[in-house]
């Protein structure tokens, strides 16, 4: 159960990373069988928010208030609109959104400099 949550939280962190980089396309709802489904940030947020009901054995974890489990509402569209490309300096600055800062914190604490570069060196759309 905890591993499932961690996996979904990592997907949410990756999604937030794209939003804070200004990637507005992450807010576009994809189509599934011709019907729009929630965009990645909304989908991840809703899924993670439902874990305490899906897995009642984890109530003590979800009641802890830790940033990995405390998910305040956010305006995902505004996050992307106000976002900008990450740099080696900005990746280390707080975003003021606890879940994203917690996700980054784990990476910043454990990654090598080469791995950290993956957080700010844009490889997509480069020529």
C-alpha positions in Angstrom: 0.0 0.0 0.0 2.8 2.4 0.9 4.7 1.5 -2.2 1.6 2.1 -4.4 1.3 5.5 -2.8 4.9 6.4 -3.3 4.7 5.4 -6.9 1.7 7.6 -7.5 3.2 10.4 -5.5 6.3 10.3 -7.7 4.1 10.6 -10.8 2.5 13.6 -9.1 5.9 15.1 -8.4 7.0 14.6 -12.0 3.8 16.3 -13.1 4.3 19.2 -10.7 7.9 19.5 -12.0 6.5 20.0 -15.5 4.0 22.6 -14.3 6.5 24.6 -12.4 8.6 24.6 -15.6 5.8 26.3 -17.4 4.6 23.2 -19.4 1.0 24.1 -19.9 0.3 21.0 -22.0 0.2 19.0 -18.8 -3.1 20.7 -18.0 -4.7 19.6 -21.2 -7.2 16.8 -20.6 -6.3 13.8 -22.8 -9.0 11.7 -24.6 -9.8 8.2 -23.6 -12.1 6.4 -26.1 -13.0 9.8 -27.5 -13.9 11.3 -24.1 -11.8 13.8 -22.1 -10.4 12.5 -18.9 -8.8 14.5 -16.1 -5.5 16.1 -16.9 -2.4 14.7 -15.2 -2.3 17.1 -12.2 -6.0 16.7 -11.4 -5.9 13.0 -11.9 -2.8 12.5 -9.7 -4.2 14.9 -7.0 -7.6 13.1 -6.9 -6.0 9.7 -6.8 -3.6 10.5 -4.0 -6.4 12.3 -2.1 -8.5 9.1 -2.2 -5.8 6.8 -0.7 -6.9 7.3 2.8 -10.4 6.0 1.9 -9.0 3.2 -0.3 -6.5 2.0 2.4 -7.9 2.7 5.8 -5.0 0.8 7.4 -2.8 3.8 6.5 -4.9 6.3 8.5 -2.0 7.1 10.9 0.2 7.9 7.9 -2.3 10.2 6.3 -3.1 11.9 9.6 0.6 12.8 10.1 0.5 16.1 8.2 3.8 15.3 6.4 4.1 17.1 3.0 4.3 13.7 1.3 0.7 13.0 2.4 -0.7 16.5 3.0 -2.0 17.7 -0.3 -3.3 21.2 -0.3 -5.5 22.3 -3.2 -3.6 24.1 -5.9 -4.4 26.0 -9.1 -2.6 23.8 -11.5 -3.4 26.1 -14.5 -1.8 29.1 -12.7 1.2 27.0 -11.7 2.0 26.3 -15.3 1.2 29.8 -16.6 3.5 31.3 -14.0 6.2 28.6 -14.4 9.5 29.0 -16.0 12.3 26.6 -17.2 14.3 25.2 -14.3 17.9 26.0 -13.8 20.6 24.5 -11.5 19.9 27.4 -9.1 16.1 27.5 -9.2 15.7 23.8 -8.7 17.1 24.3 -5.2 14.6 27.1 -4.3 11.4 26.4 -2.5 8.2 26.5 -4.6 5.9 27.1 -1.6 3.9 24.0 -2.6 4.7 21.4 0.1 4.2 18.2 -2.0 6.5 19.5 -4.8 9.1 20.7 -2.3 9.0 17.3 -0.5 9.4 15.4 -3.8 12.3 17.6 -4.8 13.8 17.3 -1.4 14.1 13.6 -1.7 15.9 14.0 -5.0 18.1 16.8 -3.9 19.2 14.8 -0.9 20.0 11.6 -2.7 20.9 12.4 -6.3 24.3 12.9 -7.9 25.0 16.2 -9.7 24.6 14.3 -13.0 21.2 13.0 -11.9 20.2 16.5 -10.6 21.0 17.9 -14.1 18.0 15.8 -15.4 15.8 18.1 -13.4 16.8 21.2 -15.3 18.5 20.3 -18.6 15.8 20.3 -21.2 16.2 17.4 -23.6 12.8 17.6 -25.3 12.5 20.0 -28.2 16.3 20.6 -28.3 18.0 20.7 -31.7 
